[in-house]
């Protein structure tokens, strides 16, 4: 009877651990987790073809898992460019929405289909991944993708750990990684009055960040497993 009573402690312990982790995830939704890098670039939208072309011109700040930064500015990833969608032949990538006033993009006209995401330099690929959705938000703060850093909309992530990049090594060491992709659109020419893809326009990409972290579910299982192990060790000591 005592053994059964002791085992009952295990159930609320596991549930409590899961709740804490999920709650932390919710509260931290507006803070992007390392490792991540920032980027900037340009964009253009062709209303006649519903095509959005993005071109990343600079990878800037790099932050690692332990919270430190690439202060020496020599991480290999900084020299990379990345393409979102179908390559356009000039270092950019193309995705499509569902027509005027549509803020949902995909790999094909109509705003459907997963999108390829590739980080590369020359003929060397640094990261290959798949983006599952690209839903833009238009509000009083501007036109933005994933403004609360809570989408986790990139998967199938493969990192090249042979090019001397600490960032890529950290991503490679993870299992079941997910990506979190943010960018802001600043319109400078064309249909800028609403800046919500109703007419042909172009501008710059600002404040962009790409984060790659272990899948949240994996983290919950890891910590929960640790809690179970600790409880069992405690029971053995008490015997």
Phi, psi and omega per residue, in radians:
X1 nan -0.731 3.123
X2 -1.106 -0.689 -3.138
X3 -1.106 -0.740 3.126
X4 -1.100 -0.712 -3.137
X5 -1.116 -0.684 3.138
X6 -1.145 -0.668 -3.122
X7 -1.133 -0.506 3.137
X8 -1.090 -0.459 3.102
X9 -1.116 -0.476 -3.056
X10 -1.161 -0.641 -3.081
X11 -1.131 -0.927 3.110
X12 -1.132 -0.491 3.112
X13 -1.110 -0.794 3.136
X14 -1.148 -0.793 3.138
X15 -1.080 -0.744 -3.130
X16 -1.102 -0.705 3.118
X17 -1.090 -0.791 3.127
X18 -1.096 -0.720 -3.135
X19 -1.115 -0.737 3.126
X20 -1.069 -0.754 -3.120
X21 -1.163 -0.757 3.131
X22 -1.147 -0.690 3.123
X23 -1.121 -0.722 3.114
X24 -1.090 -0.663 3.127
X25 -1.105 -0.715 -3.131
X26 -1.156 -0.827 -3.104
X27 -1.180 -0.474 -3.101
X28 -1.611 0.185 -3.033
X29 -1.082 -0.473 -3.115
X30 -1.602 0.112 3.123
X31 -2.097 2.075 -3.126
X32 -1.335 2.419 -3.035
X33 -1.654 2.512 3.074
X34 -1.361 2.746 0.079
X35 -1.370 2.477 3.076
X36 -2.574 2.833 2.971
X37 -2.345 2.648 3.091
X38 -1.681 2.802 -3.139
X39 -2.673 2.871 3.031
X40 -2.477 2.832 -3.109
X41 -3.100 -2.771 -3.118
X42 -2.271 2.803 3.102
X43 -2.500 2.751 3.023
X44 -2.578 2.541 3.140
X45 -2.182 2.256 3.131
X46 -1.865 1.861 -3.068
X47 -1.157 -0.431 -3.110
X48 -1.274 -0.456 -3.133
X49 -2.042 0.019 -3.111
X50 1.030 0.519 -3.031
X51 -1.810 2.242 3.043
X52 -1.877 2.098 3.102
X53 -1.850 2.216 3.068
X54 -2.064 2.497 3.109
X55 -2.412 2.029 3.132
X56 -1.487 2.149 -3.083
X57 -1.787 -0.412 -3.075
X58 -2.556 2.304 2.911
X59 -1.787 2.096 -3.014
X60 -1.790 -1.860 -3.071
X61 -1.129 2.404 3.048
X62 -2.129 2.208 3.118
X63 -2.108 2.390 -3.047
X64 -1.732 3.021 -3.054
X65 -1.009 -0.631 -3.116
X66 -1.409 0.056 3.113
X67 1.628 -0.131 -3.141
X68 -1.387 2.880 -3.120
X69 -1.999 2.841 3.049
X70 -1.397 1.311 -3.058
X71 -1.201 -0.424 3.137
X72 -1.453 -0.125 3.080
X73 1.003 0.636 -3.123
X74 -2.189 0.205 3.069
X75 -1.128 2.303 -3.057
X76 -0.954 -0.561 -3.088
X77 -1.054 -0.432 -3.089
X78 -1.150 -0.392 3.125
X79 -1.536 -0.053 -3.053
X80 -1.441 2.829 2.987
X81 -2.156 2.775 2.997
X82 -2.410 2.606 -3.090
X83 -1.915 2.254 3.040
X84 -1.892 2.039 3.137
X85 1.660 -2.573 -3.114
X86 -1.503 2.231 -3.141
X87 -0.973 2.440 -3.132
X88 -1.753 0.043 3.099
X89 1.585 -0.121 -3.132
X90 -2.188 0.356 3.133
X91 1.642 0.061 3.103
X92 -1.924 3.083 3.121
X93 -2.325 2.654 -3.054
X94 -2.096 2.315 2.970
X95 -2.273 2.967 -2.989
X96 -2.303 2.613 3.047
X97 -1.907 -2.996 -3.071
X98 -1.649 0.334 3.134
X99 1.925 -3.054 -3.084
X100 -0.943 2.373 3.138
X101 1.262 0.102 3.114
X102 -1.557 2.254 3.119
X103 -1.891 0.232 3.134
X104 -1.916 2.162 -3.073
X105 -2.054 2.715 3.092
X106 -2.670 -2.987 -3.079
X107 -1.386 -0.217 -3.116
X108 -2.299 2.838 3.135
X109 -1.043 2.324 -3.029
X110 1.913 -0.132 3.086
X111 1.327 0.528 -3.135
X112 -2.106 2.813 3.076
X113 1.696 2.490 3.094
X114 -1.189 2.673 -3.095
X115 -2.013 2.467 3.062
X116 -1.373 2.516 3.031
X117 -2.301 2.119 -3.095
X118 -2.274 2.244 3.002
X119 -1.833 2.246 -2.997
X120 -2.628 2.951 2.966
X121 -2.568 2.026 -3.063
X122 1.101 -2.184 -3.140
X123 -1.692 0.084 -3.091
X124 -1.779 2.123 3.067
X125 -1.497 2.323 3.093
X126 -1.689 -0.771 3.127
X127 -2.414 2.342 2.948
X128 -2.074 2.325 -3.096
X129 -2.718 3.038 3.098
X130 -2.165 2.262 3.036
X131 -1.717 2.231 -3.037
X132 -1.558 -0.446 3.070
X133 -2.668 2.734 3.137
X134 -2.500 1.511 -3.062
X135 -1.948 2.021 -3.078
X136 -1.549 2.453 3.086
X137 -1.875 2.272 3.069
X138 -2.043 1.999 3.135
X139 -2.559 -2.877 -3.106
X140 -1.138 -0.250 -3.129
X141 -1.675 -0.088 3.117
X142 2.192 -2.929 3.128
X143 -1.858 2.013 -2.964
X144 -2.485 2.643 2.987
X145 -1.746 2.239 3.047
X146 0.914 1.000 -3.025
X147 -1.123 -0.373 -3.114
X148 -1.821 0.192 3.101
X149 0.931 0.633 -3.049
X150 -2.105 0.198 -3.029
X151 -1.359 -0.707 -3.005
X152 0.811 0.995 -2.987
X153 -1.841 0.311 3.094
X154 -2.150 2.317 3.134
X155 -2.478 -2.962 -3.110
X156 0.917 0.760 -3.016
X157 -1.470 2.212 3.088
X158 -2.179 2.140 -3.096
X159 -1.967 2.475 3.118
X160 -1.549 1.953 -3.095
X161 -1.731 0.356 -3.066
X162 -1.944 0.226 -3.038
X163 -1.995 0.186 3.063
X164 1.351 0.505 3.118
X165 -1.864 2.146 3.095
X166 -1.123 -0.676 3.119
X167 -1.019 -0.871 -3.121
X168 -1.156 -0.622 3.092
X169 -1.084 -0.705 -3.140
X170 -1.184 -0.690 3.094
X171 -1.153 -0.742 -3.130
X172 -1.070 -0.615 -3.078
X173 -1.288 -0.273 -3.128
X174 -1.361 2.805 3.012
X175 -2.129 2.519 3.134
X176 0.928 0.867 -3.089
X177 -1.244 2.641 2.984
X178 -2.240 2.656 -3.121
X179 -1.971 2.635 -3.120
X180 -2.263 2.048 -2.928
X181 -2.111 2.196 3.139
X182 -2.249 2.508 2.973
X183 -2.748 2.642 3.062
X184 -1.992 2.486 -3.119
X185 -1.831 2.139 3.025
X186 -1.952 2.088 -3.084
X187 -1.552 2.346 -3.117
X188 -2.165 -0.444 3.123
X189 -2.431 2.642 3.084
X190 1.562 -2.513 -3.059
X191 -1.374 1.366 -3.041
X192 -1.731 -0.071 -3.051
X193 -1.098 -0.640 3.106
X194 -1.958 -0.474 3.113
X195 0.912 0.759 3.095
X196 -2.260 0.622 3.019
X197 1.080 0.801 3.030
X198 -1.748 -0.283 3.138
X199 -2.653 2.902 -3.126
X200 -1.065 2.297 -3.075
X201 -2.788 2.985 3.091
X202 -2.708 2.891 -3.133
X203 3.100 -2.682 -3.094
X204 -2.029 2.740 3.040
X205 -1.750 2.215 -3.061
X206 -2.191 2.632 3.036
X207 1.124 0.279 -3.050
X208 -1.134 2.493 3.056
X209 -2.502 2.536 3.037
X210 -2.209 2.079 -3.140
X211 -2.008 2.492 3.081
X212 -2.271 2.035 -3.081
X213 -2.372 2.836 3.089
X214 -1.063 2.583 3.122
X215 -1.020 2.316 -3.100
X216 -0.941 -0.667 -3.124
X217 -1.086 -0.689 3.117
X218 -1.090 -0.684 3.131
X219 -1.137 -0.715 3.132
X220 -1.096 -0.779 3.135
X221 -1.102 -0.664 -3.133
X222 -1.113 -0.856 -3.100
X223 -1.215 -0.690 3.109
X224 -1.092 -0.716 3.095
X225 -1.075 -0.684 3.092
X226 -1.121 -0.655 3.123
X227 -1.139 -0.718 3.119
X228 -1.107 -0.782 -3.137
X229 -1.066 -0.762 3.135
X230 -1.099 -0.691 -3.139
X231 -1.140 -0.716 3.139
X232 -1.139 -0.698 3.116
X233 -1.131 -0.663 3.098
X234 -1.093 -0.729 -3.138
X235 -1.124 -0.687 -3.134
X236 -1.138 -0.653 3.115
X237 -1.167 -0.548 -3.099
X238 -1.337 -0.370 -3.109
X239 -1.272 nan nan
